[in-house]
Amino acid sequence: MLSSPNFLYHVELQPPSPASDSVAPLDPYELASRLSFFLIGTTPDDALLDAAPDLANMDTLGAQAARLLADPRASDSLASFHLQWLELDKLATTSKDPAVYPLYDATLVAAMTAETTHFVDYVIQNSDAKLETLLTAPYSFPTGPLRTLYGVGAATGDPSKPTQLDPTERAGLLTQAGFLAVHGHANQSAPVQRGKVVIRNVLCEVLPDPPPDVNTTPPEPSPDATTRERFAVHESEPRCAGCHKRIDGIGMGFEAYDGIGAFRTMDGKSPVDASGVLMNTMDLNGTFNGAVDLAKKLAGSEEVRHCVVTQWLRYSLGRVETPADQCSLTKLQDAFDASGHDVKRLLSSVVLSDAFRSKRVTKETGQ
């Protein structure tokens, strides 16, 4: 029983003999299950099952979505999305050289994950729920050794209240230590990894994989050469230069943070150069200086807002969008803009979208 696909997977049954390839509405209990797994990460409760026969009514569906978003379990789903979106779910298996980063251990990793989880929940559930706040807030919830890494001293006061951080050093999710550590090498920063995750996950742009015969091992750290100087070799290789101008142009903007996210002003024997450039974007092209400046530019970008909408729809459906989803995506993007980029209202809009309330029926297989 425990190895049955019906136990292991969220199954949505299809008609046994559909007339043609088509899109069909979910039945009431499939919709209840999809809604529940999306917003609270588990099976429908009794109230949702009782309401299921009327979920085709948009008012009923919206009311159930609002009820589940107010459930404490919604915090776990909010955390799950952001940890997956920024790839912080890999943090537990990210290792560092203890000779280079002696502070990095299981306790610090736990504090990094807890920081992002608490921060996301606070912004969406207790603050303004704005995407701009998630990307630029100069506060967070560091605990234990993470407070040492941030240089803010021992905790005082109400732990449910955010700790104010230096606004010249920290601005939202992309400057939190967990994001920087998981996208950092074992013994140094990682401009390529950091640039790639911004392009792929925050801008939703496609990057080709490197040629199979290219050596992707990062150059070893040296006190006599900065990261920028050592990684300049990327642009000397014609096959690599095109992509790396874009990737490294963003990634070098994170150079004020070492491999575990500690702020730094020196790279070896030289001052940090965290200048960067954005290129081939819809509305962001140009230079920036440091990750705080980058975060502010990303927060004001229509391309980023559209990407976040896309990422939430993917998360809700458990799949990548198809051309058939474009109408729903466009409506969601318009609604997100109209809401002032309110993430909580975006989730309600996702639930009410055609894509969320429908399933594809395939004639050949009935699945």
N, C-alpha and C positions, 0 to 999 in steps of 0.2 A: 504494500500500500504506500509506503513512504517513498518508493522509487517511481511511483506512477507519475507520468507527465501531468495528469489532472491535479495532483497534489503539488508538484514542484513549480508549475507554471500557472500564470493567470490566463485561463482558457476562455475564449469567446467563441461559442459554437456558431456554425453557419448552416443555412438551409441545406439539406442533403442533395438537392438537385436544382440549383439556381438556374433560371432561364438564360442568364447572360452575365458577363462580367459587369458588376455594378457596385454602387455604394448604397448600403442599406442602413437604416437607423438601428442602433443597439436596442435590444429588448430592455424593458425596465430594470431587470435585475443585473444585466450586463452593465448598464449605465450606472447603476448604484455601485457596483463593484469597481468600475473604472474611476468613478468619483472618489470613492473611499480610499482606494490605493494611491491615487494621486495626492490627496490632501492630508491624509493621516497615516498612510503607509500600511494599512491593514484592512481586514474584511469589514463589510458594512455593519454598523451597529443596529440595534432593534429599531431605533427611530428612523433610520434611513431605509431599512427594509419595509417598514410600515408605509413610508412615503413613496416607495418605488413605483407602485402602479400609476402614480400621478407625475412622474418625473418628466414626461413629455411636455408638461406644462412648464414653460420657462420660468414663471414666478416660483413654482415649487422647487425647481432645480436650483435656481439662484438662492432661495432661502436655505436649502440644504447645504449648498456650498458655503454660505456665510456661517452657518452653524458649525460646520466642520473646521473652517478656518479659525474659529474662536476656541476650538478644542485644544487643550494643551499638547496633544499629540501632533498637531500641525507644526509645531516647532521642529520636530524630527524631520519632517518632509522638507521644510525650508532649509534646514542644515544639509540634508542629503543632496538637494539640488546644487547648492553652492559648493559643497565639497567635491561633487562630481564635475561641475562646470569648470572649476579652476584646477581640477586634478589633485586636490588636497586629500582625496581618498587614498592616494599613494604614499602619504606621509609616513604611515606606520612601517613601511618597508623601505624608506629612504635612509641610507646609511651615510655617515660622515667619518672622516679621518679623525680619531680622537686626539691625535697629536696637534692637529690644526684647530679643531673645535672641541675643546674639552668640556664645554658647557652643554653640548648636545647629547642628550640621553633620553630615555623613555619618559621621564618626568617632563622634560621640556617639550617633547613631541606632544604629549597629552595636553599641555598648556596651550600649545599652538592650535590644536584642533578645537579645544574648548573656547579659545578666544574668537575664532571665526564663527563658531556655532552661536555663541552668546551675542556677538556683534550683529549677526544677521537677524536673529530673533528680536533683538532690541529695536533695530531700525524698522523692521517690517511690522512688528506687533505693537511696539510701544512708542515709536517715534513717527516720522512723517511718511515712512514706507517708500521714499523716493529712490529711484536708481541713482540719482546724483549723490545722495547721502551715502549710499553703499560704496560709491567709488571715491568719495572725497572727504568723508568725515574725519576730523582731526582728533578723534577719540576712539577708544576701544576698551577691551576687557581683559587685559593681561593679568595673569596670576603666577605665583611662585617664581621659578627661574626666568620666566618671560619678562617679568618686571625688571629683573637685573639686566637682561639683554636690552630692554628699552631704556634703561637708565632712569626709571621713575621711582625707585625706592620701594619701601614696604607699603603694603596696602593699608589704607585707613578709610574709615567711613563706611557707607552702605555699599556692599559688593554688587548690588543690583544697579548701581549707578555707574556710568562710564568713567574711565580714567582719561583725563585730557592729556594728549601727547603733543610733542613739539610739532606745530603745523608745517615747519620747514622740512621735517623728516618723515612724517607719516600722513597719509591721506587715503583712507578707505582700504578696501580688500587687497588691492595690488601692492600695498606697502606693508601688509601684515607679514610677520615672520614666517608663518606657515607656508604662504604662497611662495615666498622667496627661498625658503629652505627646500621645498619639494622641487623647485625649479633652480636648484643650485647643484654644483658638482660636489664630490666628496671632500675636495680640498681647496675649492675656490668658487668664485661666482660663476654664473653660466649665462652669458648674454645671448647665446643662440637659443637655449631652452626658453629663456624668459621672453625673447622676441617672438618665438614660434607660438607660444601659448597665447600671447596677446592677439596675434594675427589670426590664428585658427579658432580660438574659443571666444574672444571678445569682439572680434570683427567678423567672424564667420567667413573668412576668406580661405580659399584652398591653396595649400602649398604643396608642390611636388616633393616626393622623397628624394634624398640625395642620390647621385649615381652609385650603383652598387660597388664600384671599385674605388670609391673615394674614402680616404682615411678620416673618420669622424671623431677620432680621439682628440680631446682638447689639448692644446699645448700646456706643458707643465708650468706651474707658477714659478716666477723668478723675481727676486727683489730688484733686479736691475731693469725690468721691463714691465710696463703696465699691462693690464688685460687688453686694453685697446691696441697696444702695440703688438702683443703676441697674437691676437686674433686677426690682425690685418692681413695675414696670409690668405684668408678666405677670398679677399678681393683680388688677389694676384693669380688665382686659378680661374680661367675663363668660364669653365663649366659651373663654377660655384658663385661667381661674382654677382650674377643677376639676382638670385634669391637672397644672397647674404647682405646685399646692400639694404634690402628691406628688413630682413630679420635682425641683423646686427644694428641697423639704424635705430630700431626700437630697443633691442636688448641692452645696448650700451647705456641707455638712459637709466638702467637699474644699477649702475656701477657704484653708487653710494651705499650699497648693501653687500655684505659678504655672503658666503655660501650658506649661512643659517639666518640671514636677515638682519644682522646687526648693522647699524648705521656706521659708516666710516668716512673719513675725509682724506685718507691716504691709501694709495694702492702701491704697495711696495715702498719705494723711496720717493714716489712722486704723488702730488695731489691728485685726487680723483677727478676725472673728466667724465661727467654724467650727461654730456650733451647728446642729443639724439635727433633723429629725423624720421618723419612719417612720409611715406610715398605710396603711390598707386592706391590711395583710399578714395572713398566717395566724397568726404568733406573734411578731411583731417590733414591734408598734405602740408608739410612745413616743419620747421625745427621746434625743438622744445629743450628744456634744461632740467633734467632730473625727473624722477618718477612722480613726484608731487605735481609738477607741471603737466606731465603726461596724463595723470589721472584726471586732472581738471579738463584737459582737452577731450579725453575719452567721454567724460560725463556730459559734455555738450554736443556729442556727435549723434546725428541721426542714424548713421551706419551702426554704431554701437547699440543704440536703442532697438533697431530692427533685429540685430543679432540676439539680443537678450530675449526678445519676444520669440524668436525662432527657437532658442535653446529651451525656453519654458514649454513650448508646444511639443518639442521632441521629448522632453522629460515626461510630459503628461501622457503621451501616446506610446512611449517606449520604443520609438522608431524614428528614423530620419524622415523629414517631410518629402512628399512627392509633388509633382506638378498639380495633382488634384487638390492639394492643400493650399494652393496659392491664394485662392479667394479668402479662405479663413485667415491666412497670415496677413493679408492686406487689411482686413477688417480689424484684426487684433492690433496691428501696428497703428492704425488710425485711432482706435480706442485708447491705446496706451498714451499716445500723444495728447489726446483730449483730456485724459486724466491727470496731466502734468507729470507723467511717468511714475505713477503710483503702482508699485509691484503687487500690492495686495489686491487692488482692483484688477490688475492684469490677470491674476489667477482666476478671479470670478469670470472675466471675459473669456478665458480659455475654456472653462467648463461649459459656457453657453455657445461655444463655436460649433459650426457644422462638423469640423474635423473631429472634435472630441466626442460628439454625440453619434458618430457614424462609424461603420466598419466596411471594409471592402469585401465583396463576395466574388469569388473566382469560379467561373463555370467549370473549369477542368477538374478542380479538386473539391469544390464545395467548401474551401477554407480561405 
